Amino acid sequence: MKASWVGRLFAVWVLALCLAAQAQTQKPQVFQLNLQRTTEALYLSARMELSPEQVVEETLLKSVPLYFVWQADVYRERWYWADRRIASVTRTLRLAYQPLTRRWRVSLSNDAGAIAGGAGLQYALHQNYDSLADALAGVGRVTRWKIAEAARLSTDEDHYLEFAFRLDLSLLPRPFQIGIGNQREWNIEVRDRINVPQRVEPDRPPAPAAPAGESVEVPPNASARIDAEATAPVR
């Protein structure tokens, strides 16, 4: 009887911890999250709605940039050992408000990490928006993001993808990092796991260019590919 009571108490404690963790994280609403496997590569398309709290918007309006990170890791299942990671890609999006023009700028980096904080990232593309809602829509969307070359995916083995999207607080200026890690308003994150399709589709041509009227600036000697990726070493 005592062991049963202790087991129930432990289960209630674990449930309380899970609910507390969920309460501390603000999850964007995901409208699309799917994989396409072609003869050329594995692609991820995703779309989510970002609705930051007022305190986050007020920080942006003070010209403090925010950094959102997309992370995708592909694993090969192995029954005899731990699953093997065969590909890893990262993209970082810097969202900033420009007071002089009253416009919003989203900058894309293909760096896997920032050595010197957000200022250390190398950006490959910049795009301007007239409103915060439009800028957040650009941050929360990827189309045919190249995750792994087709040659890395064996046709006779099972694979899955671990996906994460988050607001990276570690790239904020140091004064803003103090104390905000435990505040729900700042913990914006989505994580999911998707099985890689067994079916291989014929590769299709790339998506058309951005519509006219959207300002796109590419610095010299930088790649202008929207589907930028940084491949991590294979374990």
N, C-alpha and C positions, 0 to 999 in steps of 0.2 A: 504493500500500500504506500509506504514511504517513497519507494523508487518511482512509483507511478506519479505521485504528487510532484516529486522533483523534476520528472520529465515534462510534465505539463507546465511547470513554472519556467523551465528552460525554453520551451516552445513559445510561451508568451513573451519572454524576454527577447528572443530572436525576432519575433514579429514586430515588437516595438522598435527595435533597432532598424529594421527594414523600412518601417513607416517613417521613422525620423529621417533616414537617409533620403527617402523620396521627397519629404517635405523641404529638405535643404537644397533640392535641385529643381530648376525650372526647365522643363522639357519643351522645346519647340514642337509644334504640331507638324508631323510628317505627312505629306500628301503623296509623295512618290519616292520609292526606293527600290530599284531593280537593277539586275545585271544582264548584260548581253554578251554572249560568248560567240565570237566570230572566228573565221579562219586566220585573222590577223592578230587579234588581241582580246582581252577581257575588258569591258567597259562598264562603268557605273553611271547611272543617271539618278539624280535625287532632287527633290524639291520640298522645302519646309517653310513654315511661316514663323518668323521671328517677331516677338512682341515684347521687347525689353521693358522693364519697369521704369517709372519716372526718374528714379535716381540715376539710372544708367543713361537715359536720354539727356539729363541735365549735365552729366559728365561730358558727353559728346559735344554738347553746345558750348562747353568751356574749352573746346579745341583739344581735348584729350583723346587721342586715337584709341580704338579698340581693335583687338586682333582675334580673328576667328580661324580655327584650325580644322581642316578636313583630314582625316587619317583613315587609311584602308590597308588592311593586311590580309594576304591570301595564305591559307594553310592547306597542306596536303594531309589527309587523314592517314594515320598509321596505327594499326591494331597492336603492333609489337613494341611501340615506343611512343613518346610524346609526339604530337602532330608537328610537322615541319613547316616553318614559314618559308614560302618560296618567293614572295614579293611584298613590298611595302612602299606605299606612296603617301606623300604629304603635300598639302597646299595650304598656305597661310594668306588670309585676306585682311588687309588693314583698312578699317573704316574710319574716316576722319571728316570733320566739318570744317569748311573754309569760310570764315566770317566775312572776308572781303567780297566774295562772290555769292555768299549765301547758298553755296552748293555743297554737295556731298561727294567725296572721292573714295573709291574703292580701289586698292592697289593689290595686285596678285604677286605672291612670291612663290618660287619653286624650291626654296631652301628647305631642307629637312629640319633645320633648327636655327636658332639665332644665337650666335656666340656672345654678342654684346647687347642682348635684349632686342627690342623691336627695331632699334636704329641700325642693328647689324644685318638686317634682312636685305637681300638684293631683289628688287621688284622688276618683274618682266612686263607688266602691263598696268595701266591706270585707266580708270573709267569714271566719268563724272555723272552725277544724277541731280535732278532738280529737287527731290524730296527724300526724306529719311526712309519713307516706306519703299520707294523704288530702290534705294541703295541696299536696304535689308533684303529685298527680294533678290537682288544680285548676289549678295553674300550667301543666301540660303539656297542656292541652286547650282547644280553642276549638270552638264549634258555630255554624255559619252566621254566621261573622264577615263583615260587609259590607265588601267590598274596593273596589268601584266601582259607580257607578250604571250601569244598563243603557244609558243614552243615550250613554255614553262609548265603548261597544264597538260598532264598526261591524260589521254583519253580513257584509260582503263583504271583510273583511280578517282576517288572522291575528293572534292575540294570544297572549302567554304571561305567566306570573307567575313572578317570582323571589322565593323565600320564604327567610326566615332566622329562626332562634330561637337565642338566646344568653344566657348569663349576662354581664351588662354590668358589667365590673370598674371602669369609669370612674365608676360611681355609688357605689362603696364609699367608706367614710371614707378619707381620705388615708393614714393609717398602714398600712392593709391593702393598699393598691395597690402598695406598694414591693416589688418582687421576685416578685410572684405571677403576673405576666403570662407568664412562661416556665415555670410549673409546670403540668404536665398536669392535675392535680386541679382546677384552677380554670378551665381552658379548655373550657367546656361549650358546644357549638355544633352546629347542624344547618343546612345550606343545601341547597336544591333548586330545580329549575325545572320548571314544569308548564305544559303547553299549555292554553289556555283552550278549553273545549268549543265547538264550532260549534253544537251543538243547544241551543235555548232551551226550557227547561221552564216550565210554568205555575207561577206563584208559589204557595207554600203558606203556611198560617198559621204564625206564630212558634211556637217550641218552648214547652212548658208551663213554668210557674214552677218554682223550686227546690223540692224536697221539704220537707215540714214537718220541723222539727228543726234545720235549718241556719240559723245565725245570720247575718243580713244586716243591716248598718247602713249607711244612706245619710245623709251629712251634708246639712244644709240648703243649698238653692240649688245642688245638684249633680245632674248627670244620673245616673240609675240604670240606664242601658242597659248591659248586659253586653257587647254588641257595639260598644264605643266605638271610634271611629276618628279619626285626625287626618290630614286630607288635605293633602299637601304640594303646593307650587306645581307646575303642569305645565310641563315644559321645552318 
